[in-house]
Amino acid sequence: MSASALQKLAAVAPRDLVRVTQSGRRLFHDLLLQCRAAGLTAAPNSDNDVAHLHALFDVALQYGLGSLVYDYVVEVCSDKYCTSSDALEAYLLDGECVKKWCHSALEREHSHILQGLTRGLASLATKGDLYRHVGRLISLVSILEALGQPSEPSGAAQTQDSRELILAKQLYQCALVLEWVAQHVAQAGGGPGRYASNQEWRTAVNKRRNAAQPATPFLQDLLQELASQHGFFHWEQGVTALQYPPASLEKAVQGIFLNGATDRAAWHSKLALLLYYLMDAGLSPSPGEFMQGFSVSPRQMVEWQAYFHLDDALLGSTASLEEACRTLPAAAAPATRFKVVQALAARGCADVALDVLRARSAAGGRPGAGPAAEPLEEAEVALGIRLDCNLVTEAFMEAREHCERVSPEQRPRDTRALIRALADWAAKNNAVIDVVKLPFNTLEEKVLCEWLEGQMEAGKTTVRFLPLYFLLRGRITEALHAHARLVRSPVPGGDESAAVLAQLLSTSARLLPRAQRALCVLPDDHGGPALQLAAEAGSGPDGADARGGLNDLEVWSASHAALLARGGVLLGPLSAVNEPSTSGAHPIATEQAAQDAMEATPSGAQQRNLASSAERVPEPAGDGIWGDWASWKSGQAAVQGETSAGFGRLPEDAQIDGQAAAADEDWHQILGVPSKAGTGTGPASKRARTSGRSRQPKR
């Protein structure tokens, strides 16, 4: 008889439930009477139509016919044309009538689950109530979701879940977990398996928290996520304090799944916390059963297990750390938490952390791909991991890529932080030479040079890489300036590396064009003293402080204007290289220079420039360092002869200068090509110097 009543209930059309039959009663009255006669339900407490309809809905929900209520909501309550002028009938057709019934049904389900948790999981499992609870709650969730849908589709944002729907989802998730735990977890409801008491367990949790400082363990992150989902967190009803571990498995399930949000992300966070608790309690479930019971992917399962393994490694568990290192690289994906990478690096597993980091940064799956980039803290951790693996170039390029993805306002800040971190690591690991070889852009170079200047102020010898940085890029003049500042800094000198750097700069300075070399004091044969002159005060023209000739552009301008009239360039240094000069001007402004300029027969404008230059540049004193023009020329030839074995002159200089033959000989020595006979090393003819045309050297 009961089967016949249920068959009629399943076959009825939802729109016919409120139809008045020949008996003068509505159809749901007749169906309810048949169910009472079959023993499926008791008489309702009230005789009104609303109570009778709710009682029929209870029968449908109790015996697996919740779809009847769902169809009633979709076909009747959601139809705006299904209405009545009768007030009672209009209420029966409205969704509020069904929502009131759902509220009562949820209260009953909540009360049953709490009573079962109080008695223990064993009582729920033996009676089979959990399976029926799950079925009824699935139906309630579907009905409430249908009630929450708007009657007409619109482009407005999705509405928030009602309180009843949130409670229904919480109860469903809790019942689902209780059913699985009762079937698959050994010692369900028992005490802690890994610890002798809860007090010992709490002590171990506090030790993990202290060992993770200044970071936080994964357990604390999971608890904070759960607390932030609803603004509060309960381990038991009426208690708002965050407490771990809970007193029992039932309290743990109740506190985790009867609070907080119910969306997919929150559901996964709760499952991760449940798995952490089970592993920490020594009730480790089978991974396959856990994945099958909650539809969890293998990647998520491995990552959640790693949360516990990495926390357990804080107490010195080598087995847990090895298990995490064994499983994580194969399961890492762009969705893997960056906290996993940080934890691996903090526990000394930089190689495994690098594998996980690369998996997170896979092509097309980087979390920071596109306009937005990962936070600076994550970029600094990634930089440190690659540097710990001695991947300097990869670390530098990834840091640059991060800086290119950030906004222009944040780029200087991030570039400064990452480049300084790279430089600090290089100084600590004696790898500055590898860093200065990297292809820095303008902003990165500025940060690196500032860092090296700071090393200079601190008196550290690392600053010697600043001149080398410029030399590697062919910027010899900037290298000379940097070395000049280095000489007068508190950085100690006199060791072998300082001598090698001075010799390298001295040799490189001889590669400069003659005009540029005149602006920069050429080093002498010993390298050091001449380079120091840029930092010392020297007496220039008219007794002024020329600072070693580096900034005395007036003498250069006057002399260069005169030489342009005859097609030449300024030769030699502007001031003394070893001691202050007592002469008032460079020997280039002698009578010989004026005579050469007149022989070139310049134009009127050139003559005026020559006269102006001659007026500004006074005659050299007789006791100058070179004496007269002839002695100065012979001194230049001697210096060139001493240094030609290492570095020589450029061919362009040889074509426009009176000493073309000597410069050509130096150039042959650089290239390792023997010079041909007949080229000569003596001075060029007077006609070649005064005609303004260069003579090609004989090869």
C-alpha positions as CSV (number, residue, x, y, z in Angstrom):
1,M,0.0,0.0,0.0
2,S,2.8,2.3,0.8
3,A,4.3,1.7,-2.6
4,S,1.0,2.5,-4.3
5,A,0.9,5.8,-2.4
6,L,4.4,6.7,-3.3
7,Q,3.8,5.9,-7.0
8,K,0.8,8.2,-7.0
9,L,2.9,10.9,-5.4
10,A,5.7,10.5,-7.9
11,A,3.3,10.6,-10.9
12,V,1.3,13.7,-9.9
13,A,1.8,16.8,-11.9
14,P,3.1,19.8,-9.8
15,R,0.4,22.1,-11.2
16,D,-2.4,19.7,-10.1
17,L,-1.4,19.7,-6.4
18,V,-3.5,22.8,-5.6
19,R,-6.3,21.8,-7.9
20,V,-9.7,21.3,-6.2
21,T,-11.0,17.7,-6.7
22,Q,-14.7,16.4,-6.8
23,S,-14.5,15.8,-3.1
24,G,-14.2,19.5,-2.5
25,R,-10.6,19.2,-1.2
26,R,-7.4,20.1,-3.0
27,L,-5.4,17.2,-4.5
28,F,-2.5,17.4,-2.0
29,H,-5.2,16.7,0.7
30,D,-6.2,13.5,-0.9
31,L,-2.5,12.4,-1.5
32,L,-1.7,13.2,2.1
33,L,-4.6,11.1,3.4
34,Q,-3.4,8.1,1.3
35,C,0.1,8.5,2.7
36,R,-1.2,8.5,6.2
37,A,-3.2,5.4,5.5
38,A,0.0,3.7,4.2
39,G,1.8,4.7,7.4
40,L,4.2,7.0,5.6
41,T,3.5,10.0,7.8
42,A,1.5,11.2,10.9
43,A,-1.3,13.6,10.8
44,P,-0.2,17.3,10.7
45,N,-0.5,19.4,13.7
46,S,-2.8,21.9,11.9
47,D,-5.7,21.5,9.6
48,N,-5.0,24.4,7.3
49,D,-4.0,23.9,3.7
50,V,-0.5,25.3,4.2
51,A,0.3,22.7,6.9
52,H,-1.1,19.9,4.7
53,L,1.0,20.9,1.7
54,H,4.1,21.1,3.9
55,A,3.4,17.6,5.3
56,L,3.1,16.2,1.8
57,F,6.5,17.8,1.0
58,D,8.0,16.1,4.1
59,V,6.8,12.7,2.8
60,A,8.3,13.4,-0.6
61,L,11.6,14.5,0.9
62,Q,11.8,11.6,3.4
63,Y,11.3,8.9,0.7
64,G,13.5,10.3,-2.0
65,L,11.0,12.3,-4.0
66,G,12.5,15.7,-3.4
67,S,12.3,16.3,-7.1
68,L,8.5,16.8,-6.7
69,V,9.1,19.9,-4.6
70,Y,11.8,21.1,-7.0
71,D,9.4,20.8,-9.9
72,Y,6.7,22.6,-7.9
73,V,9.1,25.5,-7.5
74,V,10.1,25.6,-11.1
75,E,6.7,25.1,-12.8
76,V,4.4,26.8,-10.3
77,C,6.2,29.2,-8.1
78,S,8.5,30.6,-10.8
79,D,5.6,31.1,-13.3
80,K,4.5,34.7,-13.0
81,Y,1.2,33.9,-14.8
82,C,0.3,31.2,-12.2
83,T,-1.6,33.2,-9.7
84,S,-5.0,33.4,-8.1
85,S,-7.4,36.0,-6.8
86,D,-7.9,33.9,-3.7
87,A,-5.4,34.9,-1.0
88,L,-4.8,31.4,0.4
89,E,-4.4,29.9,-3.0
90,A,-2.1,32.7,-4.1
91,Y,0.1,32.0,-1.0
92,L,0.2,28.3,-1.9
93,L,1.4,29.2,-5.4
94,D,4.1,31.6,-4.1
95,G,7.7,30.6,-3.4
96,E,7.5,32.0,0.2
97,C,5.4,29.0,1.1
98,V,8.0,26.6,-0.1
99,K,10.8,28.6,1.5
100,K,9.1,28.4,4.9
101,W,8.9,24.7,4.5
102,C,12.6,24.5,3.6
103,H,13.5,26.5,6.8
104,S,11.7,23.9,9.0
105,A,13.2,21.0,7.1
106,L,16.7,22.4,7.6
107,E,16.2,22.9,11.3
108,R,15.3,19.2,11.6
109,E,18.3,18.1,9.6
110,H,20.6,20.3,11.6
111,S,19.3,19.0,14.9
112,H,19.7,15.4,13.8
113,I,23.3,15.8,12.7
114,L,24.3,17.6,15.9
115,Q,22.7,14.9,18.0
116,G,24.5,12.2,16.0
117,L,27.8,14.1,16.5
118,T,27.2,14.2,20.2
119,R,26.5,10.5,20.4
120,G,29.5,9.7,18.1
121,L,30.1,8.7,14.6
122,A,29.4,5.0,15.4
123,S,25.7,5.7,16.2
124,L,25.2,7.5,12.9
125,A,27.0,4.8,10.9
126,T,25.2,1.8,12.4
127,K,21.7,3.2,11.7
128,G,22.5,4.3,8.2
129,D,21.2,7.8,8.9
130,L,24.1,9.5,7.2
131,Y,23.2,8.2,3.8
132,R,19.6,9.4,4.1
133,H,20.8,12.8,5.4
134,V,23.0,13.3,2.4
135,G,20.1,12.5,0.0
136,R,17.7,14.8,1.8
137,L,20.2,17.7,2.0
138,I,21.0,17.4,-1.7
139,S,17.3,17.9,-2.5
140,L,17.1,20.9,-0.1
141,V,20.1,22.5,-1.8
142,S,18.6,22.1,-5.2
143,I,15.2,23.5,-4.1
144,L,16.7,26.5,-2.4
145,E,18.9,27.2,-5.4
146,A,15.8,27.2,-7.6
147,L,14.0,29.6,-5.2
148,G,17.0,31.9,-5.4
149,Q,16.9,32.2,-9.2
150,P,15.2,35.3,-10.5
151,S,11.9,34.7,-12.4
152,E,13.3,36.5,-15.4
153,P,16.9,36.4,-16.6
154,S,18.8,39.7,-16.3
155,G,22.3,41.0,-16.8
156,A,22.7,42.0,-13.1
157,A,25.4,40.5,-11.0
158,Q,24.7,37.1,-9.4
159,T,22.8,37.5,-6.1
160,Q,24.3,36.2,-2.9
161,D,23.1,32.9,-1.4
162,S,20.4,33.1,1.2
163,R,21.0,32.1,4.8
164,E,18.9,29.0,4.3
165,L,21.0,28.0,1.2
166,I,24.3,28.5,3.1
167,L,23.1,26.4,6.0
168,A,21.8,23.7,3.6
169,K,25.2,23.5,1.8
170,Q,27.0,23.4,5.2
171,L,24.9,20.6,6.4
172,Y,25.3,18.7,3.1
173,Q,29.1,19.0,3.2
174,C,29.2,18.0,6.8
175,A,27.0,14.9,6.2
176,L,29.1,13.9,3.2
177,V,32.3,14.1,5.2
178,L,30.8,12.2,8.2
179,E,29.6,9.5,5.9
180,W,33.1,9.1,4.3
181,V,34.9,9.3,7.6
182,A,32.7,6.7,9.2
183,Q,33.4,4.3,6.4
184,H,37.1,4.8,5.6
185,V,38.9,6.3,8.7
186,A,40.1,3.7,11.2
187,Q,39.5,4.5,14.9
188,A,36.8,7.0,14.0
189,G,36.1,9.0,17.1
190,G,39.1,7.7,19.0
191,G,41.8,9.7,20.6
192,P,45.0,11.0,19.0
193,G,47.1,8.2,17.4
194,R,50.5,9.9,17.1
195,Y,50.4,11.6,20.5
196,A,49.9,10.3,24.0
197,S,47.5,13.1,24.9
198,N,46.0,16.3,23.5
199,Q,48.4,18.3,25.6
200,E,51.4,16.7,23.9
201,W,49.7,17.4,20.6
202,R,49.2,21.1,21.4
203,T,52.9,21.3,22.4
204,A,54.0,19.9,19.1
205,V,51.8,22.4,17.3
206,N,53.3,25.3,19.2
207,K,56.8,24.1,18.4
208,R,56.0,24.0,14.7
209,R,54.7,27.6,14.9
210,N,57.9,28.8,16.7
211,A,60.2,26.9,14.3
212,A,58.5,28.5,11.3
213,Q,59.3,32.1,12.4
214,P,59.2,34.6,10.9
215,A,57.0,32.7,8.4
216,T,53.8,30.8,9.4
217,P,53.1,27.0,9.1
218,F,50.6,25.8,6.7
219,L,48.2,24.9,9.5
220,Q,47.9,28.5,10.5
221,D,47.3,29.6,7.0
222,L,44.5,27.0,6.6
223,L,42.9,28.1,9.8
224,Q,43.1,31.8,8.8
225,E,41.5,31.0,5.5
226,L,38.6,29.2,7.2
227,A,38.2,32.1,9.7
228,S,38.1,34.7,6.9
229,Q,35.4,33.0,5.0
230,H,32.7,33.9,7.4
231,G,34.4,36.4,9.7
232,F,34.6,33.9,12.6
233,F,35.6,30.4,13.4
234,H,34.1,27.8,15.8
235,W,35.6,24.6,17.0
236,E,32.3,24.0,18.7
237,Q,29.0,25.9,19.0
238,G,29.2,29.1,20.9
239,V,33.1,29.2,21.0
240,T,34.8,31.7,18.8
241,A,38.4,31.0,19.7
242,L,40.8,29.4,17.2
243,Q,41.9,26.2,18.8
244,Y,43.8,23.3,17.3
245,P,43.8,20.4,17.8
246,P,40.1,19.9,18.5
247,A,39.0,17.6,21.3
248,S,37.7,14.8,18.9
249,L,37.2,13.9,15.3
250,E,33.5,14.8,15.6
251,K,34.4,18.2,17.0
252,A,36.8,18.7,14.1
253,V,34.2,17.9,11.4
254,Q,31.6,20.0,13.1
255,G,34.0,23.0,13.5
256,I,35.3,22.8,10.0
257,F,32.2,22.1,7.9
258,L,29.4,23.8,9.8
259,N,31.0,27.2,9.6
260,G,32.4,29.4,6.9
261,A,31.7,29.7,3.2
262,T,30.5,26.9,0.9
263,D,31.9,27.7,-2.5
264,R,34.4,25.5,-4.3
265,A,37.5,27.2,-3.1
266,A,36.2,27.1,0.5
267,W,35.3,23.5,0.1
268,H,38.8,22.6,-1.0
269,S,40.3,24.6,1.9
270,K,38.2,22.7,4.4
271,L,39.1,19.4,2.8
272,A,42.8,20.3,3.0
273,L,42.4,21.1,6.7
274,L,40.6,17.9,7.3
275,L,43.3,15.9,5.6
276,Y,45.9,17.8,7.7
277,Y,44.1,16.9,10.9
278,L,43.8,13.2,9.9
279,M,47.5,12.9,9.1
280,D,48.5,14.8,12.2
281,A,46.3,12.6,14.3
282,G,47.8,9.4,12.8
283,L,44.6,8.5,11.0
284,S,46.0,8.9,7.5
285,P,43.4,7.8,5.0
286,S,44.1,6.1,1.7
287,P,44.9,8.7,-1.0
288,G,42.8,6.9,-3.5
289,E,39.8,6.6,-1.3
290,F,40.0,10.3,-0.3
291,M,40.3,11.4,-3.9
292,Q,37.3,9.2,-5.0
293,G,35.2,10.2,-2.0
294,F,35.5,14.0,-2.5
295,S,36.3,14.2,-6.3
296,V,39.8,15.5,-5.6
297,S,42.5,15.6,-8.3
298,P,45.8,13.8,-7.7
299,R,47.7,17.1,-7.9
300,Q,45.5,18.6,-5.2
301,M,45.9,15.5,-3.1
302,V,49.8,15.6,-3.3
303,E,49.8,19.3,-2.5
304,W,47.6,18.9,0.6
305,Q,49.7,16.1,1.9
306,A,52.8,18.2,1.4
307,Y,51.3,20.9,3.7
308,F,51.5,18.4,6.6
309,H,54.9,16.9,5.5
310,L,56.6,20.4,5.3
311,D,55.2,21.4,8.7
312,D,56.2,18.1,10.2
313,A,59.7,18.7,8.9
314,L,60.0,21.7,11.1
315,L,60.4,19.3,14.0
316,G,63.2,17.5,12.3
317,S,61.3,14.8,10.5
318,T,63.5,13.7,7.7
319,A,61.1,11.2,6.4
320,S,58.3,13.8,5.9
321,L,60.7,16.2,4.1
322,E,61.9,13.4,1.8
323,E,58.3,12.5,1.0
324,A,57.4,16.0,0.1
325,C,60.5,16.4,-2.1
326,R,59.7,13.1,-3.8
327,T,56.1,13.9,-4.7
328,L,55.9,17.6,-5.2
329,P,57.9,18.1,-8.5
330,A,55.7,15.7,-10.4
331,A,52.5,17.2,-9.1
332,A,53.4,20.9,-9.3
333,A,51.3,23.1,-11.6
334,P,50.6,26.8,-12.1
335,A,47.9,26.6,-9.4
336,T,50.4,25.3,-6.7
337,R,50.6,27.7,-3.8
338,F,53.8,29.8,-3.7
339,K,53.9,29.0,0.0
340,V,55.1,25.5,-1.0
341,V,58.1,27.0,-2.9
342,Q,58.9,29.2,0.1
343,A,58.7,26.3,2.5
344,L,61.0,24.1,0.4
345,A,63.6,26.9,0.1
346,A,63.4,27.6,3.8
347,R,64.0,23.9,4.6
348,G,67.2,23.7,2.4
349,C,65.6,22.1,-0.7
350,A,66.4,24.8,-3.3
351,D,66.6,22.3,-6.1
352,V,63.1,20.9,-5.5
353,A,61.9,24.4,-4.9
354,L,63.3,25.4,-8.3
355,D,61.4,22.5,-10.0
356,V,58.1,23.6,-8.4
357,L,58.9,27.2,-9.3
358,R,59.4,26.4,-12.9
359,A,56.2,24.3,-13.0
360,R,54.3,27.3,-11.6
361,S,55.9,29.5,-14.3
362,A,55.1,27.2,-17.2
363,A,54.3,28.9,-20.5
364,G,50.8,30.2,-20.6
365,G,50.1,29.3,-16.9
366,R,52.1,31.8,-14.9
367,P,49.9,33.3,-12.2
368,G,51.4,36.7,-12.9
369,A,51.2,36.5,-16.7
370,G,49.8,39.5,-18.5
371,P,49.7,43.1,-17.2
372,A,49.8,42.0,-13.5
373,A,52.9,40.5,-11.9
374,E,53.5,38.5,-8.8
375,P,54.2,40.5,-5.6
376,L,57.7,41.7,-5.0
377,E,58.1,39.3,-2.0
378,E,57.6,36.4,-4.3
379,A,60.0,37.7,-6.9
380,E,62.7,38.1,-4.2
381,V,62.1,34.5,-3.1
382,A,62.3,33.3,-6.7
383,L,65.5,35.2,-7.2
384,G,67.1,33.7,-4.1
385,I,66.1,30.2,-5.1
386,R,67.7,30.5,-8.5
387,L,70.8,32.1,-7.0
388,D,71.1,29.3,-4.5
389,C,71.2,26.9,-7.5
390,N,74.0,29.1,-9.1
391,L,71.7,30.2,-12.0
392,V,72.8,33.8,-12.0
393,T,71.8,34.5,-15.6
394,E,68.3,32.9,-15.2
395,A,67.8,34.7,-11.9
396,F,68.7,38.1,-13.6
397,M,66.4,37.5,-16.6
398,E,63.5,36.4,-14.4
399,A,64.0,39.5,-12.3
400,R,64.0,41.7,-15.4
401,E,60.8,40.0,-16.6
402,H,59.1,40.7,-13.3
403,C,60.1,44.4,-13.5
404,E,58.8,44.7,-17.0
405,R,55.4,43.4,-15.9
406,V,54.9,45.7,-13.0
407,S,53.5,49.2,-13.5
408,P,55.9,52.1,-14.4
409,E,55.4,53.6,-10.9
410,Q,56.5,50.4,-9.2
411,R,59.3,49.5,-11.6
412,P,62.1,51.6,-9.9
413,R,61.3,50.2,-6.5
414,D,61.2,46.6,-7.7
415,T,64.3,47.0,-9.8
416,R,66.2,48.5,-6.9
417,A,65.2,45.7,-4.5
418,L,66.0,42.8,-6.9
419,I,69.3,44.1,-8.3
420,R,70.5,44.9,-4.8
421,A,69.6,41.4,-3.7
422,L,71.5,40.0,-6.7
423,A,74.5,42.2,-5.8
424,D,74.4,41.2,-2.2
425,W,74.4,37.6,-3.0
426,A,77.3,38.0,-5.5
427,A,79.4,39.8,-2.9
428,K,78.7,37.1,-0.3
429,N,79.5,34.2,-2.7
430,N,82.4,35.8,-4.5
431,A,80.5,36.0,-7.8
432,V,80.6,39.7,-8.5
433,I,82.5,39.1,-11.7
434,D,79.6,37.0,-13.0
435,V,77.1,39.8,-12.2
436,V,79.0,42.6,-13.9
437,K,79.0,40.6,-17.1
438,L,75.2,40.7,-17.3
439,P,73.5,42.9,-19.8
440,F,72.1,45.6,-17.6
441,N,69.8,48.3,-18.9
442,T,69.9,51.9,-17.9
443,L,67.8,51.6,-14.7
444,E,69.5,48.4,-13.6
445,E,73.0,49.9,-14.2
446,K,72.1,52.9,-12.1
447,V,71.1,50.6,-9.2
448,L,74.2,48.5,-9.6
449,C,76.5,51.5,-9.7
450,E,74.8,52.9,-6.6
451,W,75.4,49.6,-4.8
452,L,79.0,49.6,-5.8
453,E,79.4,53.2,-4.7
454,G,78.0,52.2,-1.4
455,Q,80.6,49.5,-1.1
456,M,83.2,52.2,-1.7
457,E,81.9,54.3,1.1
458,A,82.0,51.2,3.4
459,G,85.6,50.6,2.4
460,K,85.0,47.2,0.8
461,T,87.2,46.0,-2.0
462,T,84.2,44.9,-4.0
463,V,84.0,48.4,-5.4
464,R,87.0,47.5,-7.6
465,F,84.5,45.9,-9.9
466,L,83.0,49.3,-10.8
467,P,85.9,50.3,-13.1
468,L,85.9,46.8,-14.5
469,Y,82.2,47.1,-15.2
470,F,82.9,50.1,-17.5
471,L,85.9,48.4,-19.1
472,L,83.9,45.4,-20.1
473,R,81.6,47.7,-22.0
474,G,84.4,49.7,-23.7
475,R,83.7,52.8,-21.6
476,I,87.3,53.6,-20.7
477,T,86.9,57.2,-19.6
478,E,84.1,56.2,-17.1
479,A,86.4,53.5,-15.8
480,L,89.2,56.0,-15.3
481,H,86.8,58.4,-13.4
482,A,85.6,55.5,-11.2
483,H,89.1,54.4,-10.4
484,A,90.0,58.0,-9.6
485,R,87.3,58.0,-7.0
486,L,88.3,54.6,-5.8
487,V,91.9,55.8,-5.1
488,R,90.8,58.6,-2.8
489,S,88.2,56.4,-1.0
490,P,88.8,54.5,2.2
491,V,89.2,51.2,0.3
492,P,92.6,49.8,1.2
493,G,95.0,49.3,-1.7
494,G,98.5,48.1,-2.5
495,D,97.5,44.4,-2.9
496,E,97.9,42.4,-6.1
497,S,94.3,42.9,-7.3
498,A,94.6,46.7,-7.0
499,A,97.9,46.5,-9.0
500,V,96.3,44.4,-11.7
501,L,93.3,46.7,-12.0
502,A,95.7,49.7,-12.3
503,Q,97.7,48.0,-15.0
504,L,94.5,47.1,-16.9
505,L,93.3,50.6,-16.8
506,S,96.7,52.0,-17.8
507,T,96.8,49.7,-20.8
508,S,93.2,50.4,-21.8
509,A,93.7,54.2,-21.6
510,R,96.2,54.0,-24.4
511,L,93.5,52.7,-26.7
512,L,91.6,56.0,-26.4
513,P,91.6,58.4,-29.4
514,R,94.1,61.2,-29.0
515,A,91.5,63.9,-28.5
516,Q,89.7,61.8,-25.8
517,R,93.0,60.8,-24.3
518,A,93.9,64.5,-23.9
519,L,90.8,65.1,-21.8
520,C,91.7,62.1,-19.6
521,V,95.1,62.0,-18.0
522,L,97.1,59.2,-19.6
523,P,98.6,56.7,-17.1
524,D,102.2,56.4,-16.8
525,D,104.3,53.3,-17.0
526,H,103.5,52.4,-13.4
527,G,99.7,52.7,-13.8
528,G,98.9,53.9,-10.3
529,P,100.2,57.4,-9.9
530,A,98.8,58.8,-13.1
531,L,95.4,57.4,-12.4
532,Q,95.4,58.9,-9.0
533,L,95.9,62.3,-10.5
534,A,92.2,62.5,-11.4
535,A,91.5,62.6,-7.7
536,E,94.3,64.9,-6.7
537,A,94.5,68.7,-7.1
538,G,96.9,69.8,-9.8
539,S,97.9,73.2,-11.0
540,G,96.5,73.9,-14.5
541,P,96.6,77.0,-16.6
542,D,97.1,80.2,-14.7
543,G,97.7,78.3,-11.6
544,A,94.0,77.1,-11.4
545,D,93.0,73.7,-10.0
546,A,92.7,71.6,-13.1
547,R,92.0,68.3,-11.2
548,G,94.5,66.4,-13.3
549,G,93.2,67.8,-16.6
550,L,89.8,65.9,-16.4
551,N,87.7,69.1,-16.3
552,D,90.0,71.8,-17.8
553,L,88.0,72.2,-21.0
554,E,89.2,75.8,-21.6
555,V,92.7,74.7,-22.5
556,W,91.4,72.0,-24.6
557,S,89.0,74.3,-26.5
558,A,91.7,76.9,-27.3
559,S,94.3,74.4,-28.4
560,H,91.9,72.2,-30.3
561,A,90.6,75.2,-32.3
562,A,94.1,76.0,-33.4
563,L,94.8,72.5,-34.4
564,L,91.6,72.2,-36.4
565,A,92.9,75.0,-38.6
566,R,95.8,72.7,-39.7
567,G,93.8,69.4,-39.7
568,G,95.4,68.0,-36.6
569,V,94.3,66.9,-33.1
570,L,95.5,67.6,-29.6
571,L,98.3,65.4,-28.6
572,G,99.5,64.3,-25.2
573,P,98.2,65.1,-21.7
574,L,96.9,68.5,-20.7
575,S,99.0,68.6,-17.5
576,A,101.7,66.7,-15.7
577,V,101.2,63.0,-15.0
578,N,103.5,62.7,-12.0
579,E,103.9,66.1,-10.5
580,P,102.2,69.6,-10.9
581,S,103.3,71.6,-13.9
582,T,104.8,75.0,-13.5
583,S,104.0,76.0,-17.1
584,G,101.1,78.2,-17.7
585,A,99.7,76.4,-20.7
586,H,100.1,73.4,-22.9
587,P,103.1,73.4,-25.3
588,I,100.8,73.1,-28.2
589,A,100.3,76.9,-28.4
590,T,104.0,77.5,-29.3
591,E,105.4,79.4,-32.3
592,Q,105.7,76.1,-34.1
593,A,101.9,75.5,-33.9
594,A,101.3,79.0,-35.2
595,Q,103.7,78.5,-38.0
596,D,102.1,75.2,-39.0
597,A,98.6,76.8,-38.9
598,M,99.8,79.6,-41.3
599,E,101.4,77.2,-43.7
600,A,98.0,75.5,-44.0
601,T,96.6,78.7,-45.5
602,P,93.2,78.6,-43.7
603,S,90.2,80.5,-44.7
604,G,89.2,83.8,-43.1
605,A,87.0,82.2,-40.5
606,Q,89.7,79.7,-39.6
607,Q,92.2,82.6,-39.3
608,R,89.9,84.3,-36.8
609,N,89.5,81.1,-34.8
610,L,93.3,80.6,-34.8
611,A,93.9,84.1,-33.6
612,S,91.3,83.8,-30.9
613,S,92.8,80.6,-29.8
614,A,96.3,82.0,-29.7
615,E,95.1,84.9,-27.6
616,R,93.5,82.7,-25.0
617,V,96.4,80.3,-24.7
618,P,99.6,81.8,-23.3
619,E,103.1,80.9,-24.2
620,P,104.6,77.9,-22.3
621,A,107.1,78.6,-19.6
622,G,110.6,77.6,-20.2
623,D,110.8,75.4,-17.2
624,G,107.7,73.3,-18.1
625,I,107.9,69.6,-17.7
626,W,108.7,69.1,-21.4
627,G,110.7,72.3,-21.8
628,D,110.1,73.3,-25.4
629,W,108.2,71.8,-28.3
630,A,111.1,69.6,-29.6
631,S,111.7,68.1,-26.2
632,W,108.0,67.5,-25.7
633,K,107.8,65.7,-29.0
634,S,110.8,63.6,-28.2
635,G,109.2,62.7,-24.8
636,Q,106.0,61.7,-26.5
637,A,107.9,59.4,-28.9
638,A,109.7,57.8,-25.9
639,V,106.4,57.1,-24.0
640,Q,104.9,55.6,-27.1
641,G,108.0,53.4,-27.7
642,E,107.7,52.1,-24.1
643,T,104.0,51.3,-24.3
644,S,103.7,50.1,-27.9
645,A,104.4,46.5,-27.0
646,G,101.0,46.2,-25.3
647,F,98.6,48.6,-26.9
648,G,99.0,51.0,-29.9
649,R,97.2,53.8,-31.8
650,L,94.2,53.5,-33.9
651,P,94.7,53.7,-37.7
652,E,92.4,56.8,-37.9
653,D,94.7,58.7,-35.6
654,A,97.7,57.7,-37.6
655,Q,96.1,59.2,-40.8
656,I,95.5,62.7,-39.2
657,D,98.6,63.1,-37.1
658,G,102.2,63.9,-37.9
659,Q,103.3,60.7,-36.1
660,A,101.5,58.3,-38.5
661,A,104.4,56.0,-38.9
662,A,105.0,55.4,-35.2
663,A,101.2,54.8,-34.6
664,D,101.1,52.4,-37.5
665,E,103.9,50.4,-36.0
666,D,101.9,50.2,-32.7
667,W,98.8,49.0,-34.6
668,H,100.8,46.2,-36.3
669,Q,102.0,45.1,-32.9
670,I,98.4,44.8,-31.5
671,L,97.3,42.7,-34.4
672,G,100.4,40.6,-34.4
673,V,101.2,41.5,-38.0
674,P,104.9,42.4,-38.8
675,S,105.3,45.8,-40.3
676,K,106.8,46.0,-43.8
677,A,110.2,47.5,-44.4
678,G,110.2,51.1,-45.5
679,T,107.3,52.3,-43.4
680,G,109.6,54.1,-41.0
681,T,109.1,55.3,-37.5
682,G,110.4,58.8,-37.9
683,P,108.3,62.0,-38.0
684,A,106.2,62.7,-41.1
685,S,107.3,65.3,-43.6
686,K,106.4,68.9,-43.0
687,R,104.3,69.0,-46.2
688,A,102.1,66.2,-44.9
689,R,101.5,68.0,-41.6
690,T,100.7,71.4,-43.2
691,S,98.7,70.3,-46.2
692,G,95.8,69.1,-44.1
693,R,95.8,65.7,-45.9
694,S,96.8,62.4,-44.3
695,R,99.4,60.1,-45.8
696,Q,98.4,56.4,-46.0
697,P,101.0,54.3,-44.2
698,K,102.8,51.8,-46.3
699,R,101.7,48.2,-45.5
